[in-house]
Amino acid sequence: MFANWRSYSLKKQMLITFSSSVCISLTLVELTCIIFLWAIIHNIRDTSTDILTNQITQNLADSVTHSGVLLEDSLRRIAESVVLPIAQATGDTFRTDQPLSAEASYFDNLAGIQAAGQTIPRTGERYAGLPISLFHSTWMPSNYTGPDPPTTLTAEQQTVISNSAHVDHFFRTMYTQNPDLLALYVGFDALLFRHYPGAGLIRDQGAYDPTIRSWYTAAKTYASSPAGPSYVITDPYSDASGRGWCVSICAIITNTATGNI
């Protein structure tokens, strides 16, 4: 085309020149726009990714913090509405003028659970399908694996068994009103242990000594100190009865008749 350029009329030369200039300019503009749009999209994508990542991270952090606060509030509520009242009530049962009526006491075996009023919770309930008693707690000596109640109890142990049975009045109410509770326990230095609901799940796992468990030692170590807290929340631990990971809230029991822990 350009070999015959001189033979073209001026009008045609101007038209070709103008068209070529426009095409080249439009091509350059298009390339510039494409490059510019690519840069913008790439930058927006990176910025959006950063913003989204930061937002997700912040939301997760807020969620964890909020969940931690809710858990702490829940544990504090249980401590103040369940653990401390039971500790006080257990100590009061040793008073000679305690007003509660006599309460039957049952050993921690199947016969004891049946005598206490056996219940088998339904699916979705605590201890579903297992024979337990929601009417009474059951007692056991530490490290005792015999199938029947021991016949060599000391006078102190017999007194503890008889007196601590009165706590069943409180166990039943506390357990019913707090669906997050797995169990309620009371341990004594007389090497006796009472738990609610009544269930032979602990001794089925072998010898059990509550005095070496974290909830017992934590209460003895921290809550018994004059400057210590009124209750202690333990670190998570594996439940000895096979119920999985648990957290215990514990407090010391003071015999209100003698002042002894």
Summary of the structure (lengths in Angstrom):
residues: 261
radius of gyration: 37.7
end to end distance: 112.3
largest distance: 133.2
contacts: 684
relative contact order: 0.11
helix: 52%
strand: 11%
